[in-house]
């Protein structure tokens, strides 16, 4: 094969800084280039197909360092609360699929041309955003809203 090896055009949208409604599309354990394991939680941003970044990374809870352990506990609690998940640590991610919550997109401190997603707890929202009478949230970027639940490939 030649250069490109079957290249197929694929568009993506770089998320601007801001808060977005999202749904979990999957989660799995992955490794960094140096072999450090982490949990990758993939999300789809409401109203923006092909949005990047589309993943939140969670490294394992540290074994030592009380302050580091407490911070990890706080971050995991924020994630569980943001997506209305049980406040436990599990390796069964199948029940997470389709759970809705909010994320914030921020530039990385050490590499600002790249962004990361962080969970955001919205305590003033209904417990289940699919409830009848729940407010209809429009994308922060002002883009055209689409049928969000149908966008998630099940």
Secondary structure, DSSP 8 states (H G I E B T S, - for coil): --TTSS------EE--SEEEEEEEEEEEEEE-TT--EEEEEEEEETT-TTEE--EEEEE---SS-HHHHHHHHHHHHHHHHHTT--SS--S--GGGTT-EEEEEEEE-SS-TTSEEEEEE--TTS-SSTTSTT------TT------HHHHS--
